């Protein structure tokens, strides 16, 4: 590795240069204590690079997988005040802190093991596994060093924010991934523009995982909260964290992305709740988006949107739902009087309108306020009038209007990608036949099926398990792996004695076995030996050859042909037994014996 001279941030080969021409970062500056020194090797495989981030739980490094020859991210469990760095970079547990380290390690391993098992979400970084070394444990995950944080991306925008159409494409996959984390029992607790990474493909990815002790005050570890994005319960004002904790953070990040400013701290809003949507944004954003933001940013957990599915439904509403926004918007200010609320809204709207205008164009705030109020009243009258007209329309007109409205909405879904109809809920495929699933047009455009065939007692061709959990909402094309039963392999019993053959078939799991005495044996020693094995075709009720892969369902019928008892063929015995052996003649049906299970 010394010969290759890697940049210890982007992990590209840079020769003897101390300055990387690719990521433009200094390569020779040493790592500060107590973090791992540069080029430390973890688990005999991972070369440690630059420090990415740290908190009281541990540190995150860029690293290089020397086996796969690829960059990765390494998260080290190094709880502050509990571990110290000893000789050879070995971690030493501080006196009296053993039980705390054991608890932290248990939570760390549980978190990252669960993350390892979640697959198929573009917004989730891939976690490769855990490595124990140097007296602690490390989580190995996907390298995202070529991306940028959402905060950096927003600061690069000329306005500091983006439109809802742009944000929708970025955030909806994140919301789906967040719902899956919650389903798996993980509360992130640190969603913010710093922990959301825009990768090189333009996808928003969730990073910054830590155990819960780090994501709330009044815990045994020093907390890391992101002011403006942390919910009030994280400050110790209510019991524990829940799914609505992440909903608050997600809504706050979306607010920052659409409005351009960080929401007030949740702790401050308890006594002085002035969070609002400025006037110019209220005009630009769809009313249902404002409604979703208001519900997601409610201070108290019981008043807040609880699940990712609920928030997605609110963000996926059609423009027809705009009428509900004003009611939801006003609920945010229930603690204030009507006069104060109107004054605050007017003041913010006026400041937004006047801030950049030249002095010659500035007008009195009161005039603008009157104009805004007039517009609102006119809109209200118009809505009432339209509603009245609709109420007096004939049944035929109602049907026509409904049909036209539906057609227009579907067209908008197809042309502009409106979320809602463009999604499916992953069903439980277990027990269903794979051929039926792959031929179902309902999954086209959403699910790409990958199969793993395994020997199983389940019916051949049926699904045993799936790697995307039932109930997951899918908005974009994703690969789902189905483990499909290949049945059981039929052992080759030709040449064995009948008893041995039947025993081997039973051991393989087959339950329906029939034996048939075939043609007379040529030699005495061949009697009762198996000379052919076939199976029943359930569709045609005929006997067919064993498939080339020798796999059948254990419920399939198998017929075993064996040589009958040897009989000395003399003229005397032939005459005496002609009538008795009629059924054993070549041109007649064979004798069938059912073997008891």
C-alpha positions in Angstrom: 0.0 0.0 0.0 3.0 2.3 0.5 4.0 1.8 -3.0 0.6 2.7 -4.4 0.5 6.0 -2.5 -3.2 6.4 -2.1 -5.0 9.7 -1.4 -6.4 9.0 2.1 -9.6 10.7 1.4 -10.8 9.7 -2.1 -8.6 6.5 -2.1 -7.3 7.1 -5.6 -3.6 6.5 -6.5 -1.7 9.8 -6.5 1.9 8.6 -6.4 4.3 10.7 -4.4 2.0 13.8 -4.4 1.0 15.2 -1.0 -1.9 17.1 -2.6 -4.6 15.0 -4.4 -5.3 16.2 -7.9 -8.7 14.5 -7.8 -10.4 15.7 -4.5 -8.0 18.6 -4.0 -7.3 17.7 -0.4 -4.0 17.7 1.6 -2.8 14.1 2.1 0.1 14.5 4.5 -1.6 16.2 7.5 -1.7 13.7 10.4 -4.9 12.6 12.2 -5.6 14.3 15.5 -5.8 12.3 18.8 -7.7 10.3 19.9 -8.6 9.2 16.4 -6.9 6.3 14.6 -3.7 7.4 12.8 -3.7 7.4 9.1 -2.8 4.0 7.4 -3.9 2.0 10.5 -5.0 -1.4 9.3 -8.3 -2.7 10.8 -9.2 -6.4 10.7 -6.2 -7.1 8.5 -8.1 -5.6 5.6 -9.2 -2.0 5.9 -6.6 0.8 5.5 -7.8 3.8 7.6 -7.9 7.2 5.9 -9.2 10.7 6.7 -11.7 11.3 9.6 -15.1 12.2 8.2 -17.1 12.9 11.4 -17.2 12.1 15.1 -19.5 12.4 18.1 -19.6 10.9 21.6 -20.4 7.5 20.2 -17.4 7.1 17.9 -15.7 8.2 14.7 -16.3 7.8 11.0 -13.4 7.4 8.5 -12.9 6.9 4.8 -11.0 3.7 4.3 -9.7 1.3 1.6 -10.7 -2.3 1.4 -7.4 -4.0 0.4 -9.2 -7.2 -0.5 -11.7 -5.7 -2.9 -9.4 -2.8 -3.9 -12.2 -0.3 -3.3 -13.0 2.6 -1.0 -15.4 2.1 1.9 -16.6 4.0 5.0 -15.6 2.8 8.5 -17.5 3.6 11.6 -15.6 3.0 14.9 -17.3 2.5 18.2 -15.2 4.7 20.5 -17.6 6.2 23.2 -16.3 9.3 24.7 -15.2 9.0 28.3 -15.6 5.2 28.2 -12.7 4.1 26.0 -9.1 5.4 25.7 -6.5 4.7 23.0 -3.6 2.6 24.2 -0.5 1.1 22.8 -0.8 -0.1 19.2 -4.0 1.9 18.9 -5.8 -0.7 21.0 -8.9 0.5 22.8 -8.8 0.3 26.6 -12.0 0.5 28.8 -11.7 3.2 31.4 -11.9 2.2 35.1 -15.6 1.7 36.2 -16.9 2.0 32.6 -17.0 -1.7 31.6 -20.8 -2.1 31.9 -21.4 1.1 30.0 -19.1 -0.1 27.2 -20.9 -3.4 27.0 -24.3 -1.7 26.7 -23.0 0.7 24.0 -21.4 -2.1 22.1 -24.6 -4.2 22.2 -26.7 -1.2 20.9 -24.1 -0.4 18.2 -24.0 -4.0 17.0 -27.8 -4.3 17.0 -28.1 -1.1 15.0 -25.6 -1.9 12.3 -26.6 -5.6 12.0 -30.2 -4.5 11.3 -28.9 -2.0 8.7 -27.0 -4.8 7.1 -30.2 -6.8 6.6 -32.1 -3.9 4.8 -31.7 -4.1 1.1 -33.2 -2.5 -2.0 -33.6 1.2 -1.0 -31.7 3.7 -3.1 -31.7 6.2 -0.2 -30.0 3.8 2.2 -26.2 3.3 2.1 -25.2 -0.3 1.7 -23.8 -1.8 4.9 -21.4 -4.6 4.3 -20.9 -5.9 7.8 -19.1 -5.6 11.2 -15.5 -6.2 12.2 -14.1 -6.6 15.7 -10.5 -5.5 16.2 -8.3 -3.3 18.4 -10.6 -3.9 21.4 -13.8 -2.5 19.8 -16.1 -3.0 16.8 -16.2 -1.4 13.3 -19.1 -1.1 10.8 -18.2 -1.2 7.2 -20.4 0.6 4.7 -20.6 2.1 1.3 -18.2 5.0 0.3 -20.0 8.3 -0.4 -16.9 10.5 -0.5 -17.7 11.7 -4.0 -21.0 13.2 -3.0 -21.9 16.4 -1.1 -24.1 17.1 1.8 -27.6 18.5 1.2 -26.4 21.6 3.1 -23.6 22.1 0.6 -25.9 21.5 -2.3 -28.4 24.1 -1.1 -25.8 26.7 -0.4 -24.6 26.3 -4.0 -28.1 27.3 -5.2 -28.4 31.0 -6.2 -31.6 31.4 -4.1 -30.5 29.0 -1.3 -33.6 26.8 -1.9 -35.2 24.7 -4.6 -38.7 24.2 -6.0 -41.1 21.5 -4.9 -40.9 19.7 -8.2 -37.1 19.3 -7.7 -37.4 18.5 -4.0 -40.1 15.8 -4.6 -37.7 13.8 -6.8 -35.0 14.0 -4.1 -37.1 13.4 -1.0 -39.7 10.8 -1.8 -37.2 7.9 -1.9 -35.8 9.1 1.4 -39.3 9.0 2.9 -39.7 5.4 1.7 -36.4 4.4 3.2 -37.3 6.1 6.4 -40.4 4.1 6.6 -38.5 0.9 6.2 -36.0 1.9 8.9 -39.0 2.5 11.3 -40.4 -0.9 10.3 -37.1 -2.5 11.2 -37.2 -0.7 14.6 -34.6 2.0 13.9 -35.2 5.6 14.9 -32.5 7.7 13.2 -32.8 10.8 15.4 -30.3 12.8 13.4 -31.9 13.6 10.0 -30.6 17.0 8.9 -28.9 18.6 5.8 -25.5 17.4 7.2 -26.5 13.7 7.4 -28.2 13.6 4.0 -25.7 13.1 1.2 -26.3 13.8 -2.5 -24.3 11.1 -4.2 -22.6 11.3 -7.6 -25.8 10.0 -9.3 -27.9 12.8 -7.8 -29.7 10.5 -5.3 -30.2 11.6 -1.7 -28.8 9.1 0.8 -29.2 8.8 4.6 -26.1 8.7 6.7 -25.1 9.6 10.3 -26.5 6.7 12.2 -25.8 6.6 16.0 -27.3 4.8 18.9 -30.2 6.4 20.7 -28.2 7.6 23.7 -26.5 10.1 21.4 -29.7 11.4 20.0 -31.4 12.7 23.2 -30.5 14.9 26.1 -30.5 13.6 29.7 -28.9 10.3 28.7 -25.6 8.7 29.8 -23.7 9.9 26.8 -23.0 13.4 25.4 -25.8 14.1 23.0 -25.5 15.3 19.4 -28.6 17.2 18.4 -29.1 19.4 15.3 -30.9 22.5 16.3 -33.8 23.3 14.2 -34.2 19.7 13.1 -34.3 17.9 16.4 -37.8 17.3 17.8 -38.8 18.6 21.3 -38.8 15.1 22.8 -35.0 14.9 22.1 -34.5 17.8 24.5 -36.0 15.7 27.3 -39.5 17.3 27.2 -41.3 13.9 26.7 -40.6 10.2 27.1 -38.4 8.5 24.5 -38.1 8.8 20.8 -40.5 7.5 18.2 -41.2 7.5 14.5 -42.7 11.0 14.7 -39.2 12.2 15.9 -37.8 11.4 12.5 -41.0 12.8 10.8 -40.3 16.2 12.5 -36.7 16.2 11.3 -37.6 15.2 7.8 -40.3 17.9 7.7 -37.8 20.5 9.0 -35.2 19.5 6.3 -37.9 19.8 3.6 -38.9 23.2 5.1 -35.2 24.3 4.8 -35.0 23.0 1.3 -38.2 24.7 0.1 -38.1 28.0 2.1 -34.3 28.6 2.4 -34.1 29.1 6.2 -33.7 26.8 9.2 -36.8 26.3 11.4 -36.7 27.7 14.9 -35.5 25.3 17.6 -38.2 23.0 18.8 -37.2 23.9 22.4 -37.7 27.6 21.7 -41.1 27.0 20.0 -42.5 25.6 23.2 -42.8 29.1 24.5 -42.6 31.3 21.4 -44.0 29.4 18.4 -43.6 31.8 15.4 -42.7 29.2 12.8 -44.6 30.1 9.6 -44.5 29.9 5.8 -43.6 33.4 4.4 -46.1 34.8 2.0 -44.2 34.5 -1.3 -43.6 30.7 -0.6 -47.3 30.2 0.4 -48.2 31.4 -3.1 -45.7 29.2 -4.9 -46.0 25.9 -3.0 -48.9 23.5 -3.5 -51.4 23.9 -0.6 -51.1 20.2 0.2 -47.3 20.5 0.7 -47.8 23.3 3.2 -50.4 21.2 4.9 -47.9 18.3 5.2 -45.2 20.6 6.5 -47.5 22.1 9.2 -48.6 18.6 10.3 -45.0 17.2 10.4 -43.7 20.2 12.3 -46.2 20.2 15.2 -44.3 20.6 18.4 -46.0 17.9 20.5 -45.5 14.3 19.3 -49.2 13.5 19.8 -50.2 16.4 17.5 -47.7 15.5 14.8 -47.8 13.2 11.8 -46.7 9.8 13.1 -45.5 7.6 10.3 -43.7 8.0 7.0 -46.7 6.5 5.2 -49.0 9.3 6.5 -46.6 12.0 5.6 -46.1 10.5 2.1 -49.9 10.5 1.6 -50.1 14.1 2.6 -47.2 15.1 0.2 -48.8 13.0 -2.6 -52.2 14.7 -2.4 -53.7 16.2 -5.6 -54.1 20.0 -5.9 -57.8 19.5 -5.1 -56.7 19.1 -1.5 -55.5 22.7 -1.3 -58.6 23.8 0.6 -57.5 21.9 3.7 -54.2 23.8 3.9 -55.5 27.0 5.4 -57.1 25.2 8.3 -53.9 23.2 9.0 -51.9 26.4 8.7 -53.9 28.2 11.2 -53.7 25.4 13.7 -50.0 26.0 14.1 -50.8 29.3 15.7 -53.7 28.2 18.0 -51.9 29.6 21.0 -51.9 33.1 19.5 -54.8 35.5 19.2 -56.2 36.3 15.8 -54.9 39.9 15.9 -51.3 38.8 16.7 -51.4 36.1 14.0 -52.6 38.5 11.3 -49.9 41.1 12.3 -47.1 38.5 12.2 -48.2 37.1 8.8 -48.5 40.5 7.4 -45.2 41.7 8.7 -43.3 38.6 7.3 -45.0 38.9 3.9 -44.3 42.6 3.7 -40.6 42.2 4.6 -40.3 39.5 1.9 -42.0 41.8 -0.7 -40.1 45.0 0.3 -36.6 43.7 1.3 -35.0 43.9 -2.2 -37.1 46.7 -3.8 -35.5 50.1 -4.5 -36.6 53.0 -2.3 -38.6 54.5 -5.2 -40.7 51.4 -5.4 -41.4 50.9 -1.7 -44.9 51.5 -0.6 -46.6 51.6 2.8 -47.0 48.2 4.5 -50.6 49.0 5.4 -51.5 49.3 1.7 -50.0 45.9 0.9 -51.7 44.4 3.9 -55.1 45.7 2.6 -54.4 44.3 -0.8 -53.4 40.9 0.5 -56.5 40.7 2.7 -58.7 41.7 -0.3 -57.2 39.0 -2.4 -57.8 36.4 0.2 -61.4 37.5 0.6 -62.0 37.4 -3.1 -60.5 33.9 -3.4 -62.8 32.8 -0.5 -65.9 34.2 -2.3 -64.8 32.6 -5.6 -64.4 29.1 -3.9 -67.9 29.4 -2.3 -69.4 30.4 -5.6 -67.8 27.5 -7.5 -69.0 25.1 -4.8 -72.5 26.4 -5.1 -72.5 26.0 -8.8 -71.3 22.4 -8.5 -74.1 21.7 -6.0 -76.8 22.8 -8.4 -75.4 20.9 -11.4 -77.5 18.0 -12.9 -76.5 14.4 -12.4 -75.4 14.2 -16.0 -73.2 17.2 -15.6 -71.8 15.7 -12.4 -70.9 12.5 -14.2 -69.3 14.5 -17.1 -67.3 16.7 -14.7 -66.1 13.7 -12.6 -65.0 11.8 -15.8 -63.2 14.9 -17.1 -61.5 15.6 -13.8 -60.3 12.0 -13.4 -59.0 12.0 -17.0 -57.1 15.2 -16.4 -55.6 13.9 -13.1 -54.4 10.7 -14.7 -52.8 12.6 -17.5 -51.0 14.8 -14.9 -49.7 11.7 -13.2 -48.3 10.3 -16.4 -46.7 13.5 -17.7 -45.4 15.1 -14.5 -44.8 12.1 -12.3 -47.3 13.1 -9.5 -46.7 10.8 -6.6 -49.6 8.7 -5.4 -50.9 6.5 -8.2 -47.3 5.9 -9.3 -46.5 3.5 -6.5 -47.3 -0.1 -5.4 -47.3 -1.8 -2.0 -45.2 -4.9 -1.9 -47.4 -7.9 -1.1 -46.5 -11.1 0.7 -45.2 -13.4 -2.1 -44.6 -16.4 0.2 -46.5 -19.4 -1.0 -47.3 -18.0 -4.4 -46.0 -19.5 -7.6 -43.1 -17.6 -9.1 -44.4 -18.0 -12.7 -47.6 -16.3 -11.8 -45.8 -13.4 -10.1 -43.4 -12.6 -12.9 -46.2 -12.6 -15.4 -48.3 -10.2 -13.4 -48.4 -6.8 -15.2 -49.2 -5.1 -11.9 -45.5 -5.2 -10.9 -44.0 -4.0 -14.2 -42.1 -0.7 -13.9 -41.8 -1.2 -10.1 -40.3 -4.6 -9.3 -37.4 -6.3 -11.1 -37.5 -10.0 -10.0 -34.3 -11.8 -9.1 -34.5 -15.4 -8.0 -32.5 -17.8 -5.8 -33.6 -21.4 -6.2 -33.1 -23.6 -3.1 -34.0 -27.2 -2.3 -37.1 -27.2 -0.1 -40.0 -29.2 1.0 -42.3 -26.4 -0.3 -44.0 -26.9 -3.6 -41.6 -26.6 -6.5 -41.8 -23.1 -8.0 -43.3 -21.5 -4.9 -41.8 -18.5 -3.1 -40.2 -19.2 0.2 -39.1 -15.7 1.2 -38.4 -12.1 -0.1 -35.8 -9.5 0.7 -38.2 -6.5 0.5 -40.6 -6.5 3.4 -44.4 -6.9 2.9 -46.1 -3.5 3.0 -43.1 -1.5 1.7 -44.2 1.3 -0.7 -42.2 1.3 -3.9 -42.1 4.5 -6.0 -39.4 3.7 -8.5 -38.0 0.5 -10.1 -36.3 -1.7 -7.6 -34.8 -5.2 -7.6 -36.5 -7.7 -5.3 -34.9 -11.1 -4.6 -37.3 -14.0 -4.2 -36.1 -17.3 -2.8 -38.0 -19.9 -4.8 -38.4 -23.6 -3.9 -36.7 -25.9 -6.3 -38.3 -28.9 -4.7 -36.1 -31.8 -3.7 -33.6 -33.7 -5.8 -34.7 -37.2 -6.7 -31.9 -39.7 -5.8 -30.7 -42.0 -8.5 -32.0 -45.4 -7.3 -31.7 -47.4 -10.6 -29.9 -50.7 -9.8 -30.8 -50.7 -6.1 -33.0 -53.2 -4.5 -36.6 -52.2 -4.2 -36.5 -51.8 -0.5 -33.4 -49.7 -0.6 -34.7 -47.5 -3.4 -38.0 -46.8 -1.6 -36.1 -46.0 1.6 -33.8 -43.5 -0.2 -36.7 -41.8 -1.8 -38.5 -41.4 1.5 -35.3 -40.0 3.1 -35.2 -37.4 0.3 -38.7 -36.3 1.4 -40.9 -37.8 -1.2 -44.2 -39.1 0.2 -46.1 -40.6 -2.8 -44.2 -43.6 -4.1 -45.7 -46.4 -6.1 -44.0 -49.6 -7.1 -44.7 -51.6 -10.2 -43.5 -55.1 -11.0 -42.3 -55.0 -14.5 -41.0 -57.6 -17.0 -39.6 -61.0 -15.8 -36.0 -60.8 -14.7 -33.5 -62.4 -17.0 -31.4 -63.7 -14.1 -32.3 -64.7 -10.6 -30.0 -62.1 -9.0 -31.8 -59.3 -10.8 -35.1 -59.9 -9.2 -36.6 -57.1 -7.1 -34.0 -54.6 -8.6 -35.1 -51.2 -9.7 -34.7 -50.6 -13.5 -36.6 -47.3 -14.0 -38.1 -44.4 -12.1 -40.7 -42.0 -13.6 -43.0 -39.3 -12.2 -46.6 -38.3 -12.8 -47.5 -35.2 -14.9 -50.3 -33.6 -12.8 -51.7 -31.8 -15.8 -52.1 -34.8 -18.1 -52.2 -37.6 -15.5 -49.6 -39.5 -17.4 -46.2 -40.8 -16.4 -43.2 -38.9 -17.7 -39.4 -39.0 -17.2 -37.7 -37.4 -14.2 -36.7 -33.8 -15.2 -33.1 -33.2 -16.3 -32.4 -31.3 -13.1 -33.9 -34.3 -11.2 -35.9 -31.9 -9.0 -39.6 -32.5 -8.0 -42.0 -31.3 -5.4 -42.1 -33.7 -2.5 -45.9 -34.1 -3.1 -45.4 -35.3 -6.7 -46.1 -39.0 -7.3 -43.1 -41.2 -8.2 -43.4 -44.7 -9.7 -40.6 -47.2 -9.3 -40.4 -50.1 -11.8 -38.6 -53.2 -10.6 -37.9 -56.7 -11.9 -40.4 -59.3 -10.8 -39.6 -62.6 -9.2 -37.6 -65.0 -11.5 -39.8 -67.9 -12.9 -38.4 -71.0 -14.6 -40.3 -71.1 -18.0 -41.1 -74.8 -18.8 -43.9 -76.1 -20.9 -45.6 -77.6 -17.8 -45.5 -74.4 -15.8 -46.5 -72.3 -18.7 -49.7 -74.4 -19.3 -50.6 -74.4 -15.6 -50.1 -70.8 -15.0 -51.2 -69.2 -18.2 -54.5 -68.1 -16.6 -52.8 -66.8 -13.4 -50.1 -64.7 -15.1 -52.4 -63.1 -17.6 -52.2 -59.8 -15.8 -48.4 -59.9 -15.9 -48.2 -60.3 -19.7 -46.3 -57.7 -21.6 -49.3 -56.3 -23.4 -51.4 -55.9 -20.2 -51.4 -53.5 -17.3 -48.6 -53.9 -14.6 -49.3 -54.7 -11.0 -49.3 -51.5 -8.9 -48.4 -51.6 -5.2 -48.9 -48.5 -3.0 -46.1 -48.0 -0.5 -47.4 -46.9 2.9 -45.9 -43.6 4.0 
